[in-house]
Amino acid sequence: MEELWLISEFEKIAALNPDKVIRLLKKDKELFWEVVVSAYLDRKISLGKAAELLGMTREELIEEFHKRGIPIRKLSKEDVIAEVEALNCL
């Protein structure tokens, strides 16, 4: 792909102005979904955090993952702690 330089430039801008890039990502619901799901699959965020970011309940997200064939991770100790912290924010 010829435009790969765009990605590296985007990464630089994101490092300098993360709030602007986050606002931009949130405007594109489909792209934001992909970013959040990717972060979940890469174990960077918990299922509860993914649901929170996507404006869904944990149960709704699990149902959507099942529909799309996205695997649900087994909870690690860190995941359980993150889930409890997410619930405490409600």
PEKA-V63040 format. One record per residue. N is the residue number from 0. SS is DSSP state (A for helix, B for strand, O for the rest). BURIAL is 1 if it has 16 or more other ideal C-beta (glycine too) atoms within 10 Angstrom, else 0. Layout:
n=<N N>
ss=<SS SS>
burial=<BURIAL BURIAL>
This chain:
n=<0 1 2 3 4 5 6 7 8 9 10 11 12 13 14 15 16 17 18 19 20 21 22 23 24 25 26 27 28 29 30 31 32 33 34 35 36 37 38 39 40 41 42 43 44 45 46 47 48 49 50 51 52 53 54 55 56 57 58 59 60 61 62 63 64 65 66 67 68 69 70 71 72 73 74 75 76 77 78 79 80 81 82 83 84 85 86 87 88 89>
ss=<O O O A A A A A A A A A A A A A O A A A A A A A A A A O A A A A A A A A A A A A A O O O O O A A A A A A A A O O O A A A A A A A A A A A O O O O O O O O A A A A A A A A A A A A O O>
burial=<0 0 0 0 0 0 0 0 0 0 0 0 0 0 0 0 0 0 0 0 0 0 0 0 0 0 0 0 0 0 0 1 0 0 0 1 1 0 0 1 0 0 0 0 1 1 1 1 1 1 1 1 1 1 0 0 0 1 0 0 1 0 0 0 1 0 0 0 0 0 0 0 0 0 0 0 0 0 1 0 0 1 1 0 0 1 0 0 0 0>
